[in-house]
Amino acid sequence: MTPVVTIPPLVAPRPQVTSPKEVGAALAVAQKQFGRLDLAVNCAGVGIAVKTYNSKKDKVHDLEEFQKVINVNLVGTFNVIRLSAQLMSHNKPDADGHRGLVVNTASVAAFEGQVGQAAYSASKGGIVGMTLPIARDLAPLGIRVVTIAPGLFNTPLLAGLPEKVRTFLGQQVPFPSRLGEPAEYAHLVQALAENPMINGEVVRLDGALRMQP
């Protein structure tokens, strides 16, 4: 097993994931600081809760809002993948020919989208759908692509909710009956990095949660 290595924090401006120029600059900073790019983790994402058509308000889903979620979550993820792969392809491979790993973040909403999640579920479903073909695209270069589909996690997206609501959401998880922690996501990323046979796969990290409508 590969030993755990403490990596110093990377000081760089937060790039807009949909911008080729900004993502390219951020990756270049990482490559310069560490000498090579071995791992890229896609975590950027946005979400909205809007019905396709709200009959009570006679209001249809705003098309620009739908496009924004798709653009950030799906197009942004692909943008980071393609630019990361370009840098990783120049790495000296290990004995297995391995040059790097890209980990994407989908969601259980890709499989069990709830009311009002058309845009979010579509964006995360797109990430799930492109995982295998991109893994196959990059296989000859020794670059792996894996996607994590988290359930309910204690992230800034949920941090703004009242504690009562957060507790209720955590209780919906079969076991452990709580919100997931970012450290548990990071632990899975480390495990994926250490296991070279995991490729082209979508791994649920949800405590056996299956979202209701």
N, C-alpha and C positions, 0 to 999 in steps of 0.2 A: 504494500500500500504506500502511496506517495505521502511523505510527511507533510504536515500542515506548515505552511510558510506564512509568516506575517509580512504583509505587503504595506509599505508606507502609503499614506493617502495621496491620491493623485490630485494635484491642484490645477484645475482647468475650468474655464467657464462652462456652464451647462449648455450644451448645444441644442438647437431645435432639431429634433430627429428627422423632420421632413426636409431639412436643408442639406444637400450634398456637401456644400462648402463648409458648414459648421461641423457636421459629423466628421468629415475628412480631417479637419483641423484638430478636433478632439482626439481622434485616433492617432494622429501624427504625434501629439503630445505624449500619449501613452507609449508609443513605440520609441520615442526619443528617451523617455525616462527609464524604461525597462529594457531597452535594446531590441525588443520584439513584442508582437501582440499574440498571446496564446489563447486568451479567453475574452469573449464579448458577451455581456448579459443585457438583453433588451428588457427594460422595466418601465419605460415611459408609457403613459396611457391616460386617456380621459374617458369620461362616461357621462351619459345623460339618461334621464328617465322620462320618456315621452311616448304616448300611445301613437300608433300609426294614424288613427283618427279618433278624436275625442268628440263623441256625439253630443255630450252634455254642453260642451262649449262650441260645438260646430267648428272645430279646429283640426286641421291636418298637420301631420309631422312636418316641421320645417326641413326642406331639402338641404339647405346649407349646413344645418346642425348635423344631419346624418352624414354628409360628406366630410365634415370636420373630424368626426369620430373615426371614420374609415381612414382618413388621411393620416391622422396621428398614429392610431393604433396599428393599422395594417401596412400602409405605405411607409410609415416611419420605420417600422420593424424591418421591412424589406430593404430599406435604404441602408440601415446599419449593417445588416447581414452582408449585402453585396460589397460594401466598402471594407468591412472587416475581413472578408474572404480574400480580397485583393492583397492586403497586407500579410495575412497569415500564409498565403501561398508562397511567400518569399522565405519563410522560416526553414531552418534546417530540420528535417524530419527526425523522429526518434526511430528506434529499431523496427517498429510496426509501420513506419511511414506516416505517423500522426503529426500534423502540423498545427492544429488548433481546434477550438470548440466554440460554437455560438449557441447560447441558451436563450430561448425566447420565452415570453410570458403571455400565455393565453388566459383562460378562465374557465371555471365550470359552466359559465354562461354560454360558452361555445356549444355545450351539449344540452343544457337545461335553461335556456333563456327565460327570464320572467317577463311579466307584463311591463311594457315600457322599455324593454331592452333590445328592441330591433336593431338599432345602430350598434350598440355595444356587442351584442351577440354575433352580429354579422362580421364585425372587425376581428373578434377573437376566433370565430369559426374560420375566418380566412387564414389566420396564423396557423391554426391546426392543419388546415388543408394544404398549406404550402410547405409544411415541415418535411415530409417525406421526399417530395420532388427536389427540394433544394439540397437535402442530404444526399440524394443521388447525383445531383449536379456536381457537388463538391467532393464526392467520394474519391475520384481519381487524384485529387489534390491532397488527400489525407486530412480533410477538414470535416468535423462532425457537426450536425445540427440537431438539437434536442429542444423540445418545448415543455415547459411546466404549466399545468393548468391548476392554479390555486383555487381554493374555496374562499371562505370568509377569513380575511386576515386583518390584523391590527396595523393598518397602514394609514397614512394621512387621509386617504379617501373616506375612511370610516371614523377617523379621529374626531371629526366635527359633529358626530352624532351624539345625542344625549347618552349618558352612561346606562340608563334604563334600556334604551334601544340596543346598545352594544351588547349588553348582557343577554337580552332576548335573542339576538342574532347568534351569539355564541352557544346558547342552549339548543339551537337547531342542529348543531353538529353532533352526530351520534357518539363519537369518541375520538379524541378527548372533547368534551362538551365546552368548548371555548373558542375564541378567535385564534387563528394561527398567528405565530410571531415571525417577524422578518428573519430572525436568526434561524428558524426552521427552514425557511426558503433557502437561505444561504447555505445551510447544511446540505440540502439536496443538490445545490449547484456544485458544491465541493465533491459530493459523491459521484455526480455525473462526470466531473472532470477527471476523477480517479479511475473510472471504469470505462476503458476504451471501446467496449463492445456495445455500449448504449448509443445508438445512432438512429436518426430518423423516427424517433419515438416521442409520444406525448404522454407525460406522466402526471396523473392527477395527484394533487396534494391537498386533500380536503377532509380528512377525518371521516370518510364514508358519507359525506354530505351529498344529497341529491336535492337540488333546488325545486321548490314548489312553484306553481304559477304565480 
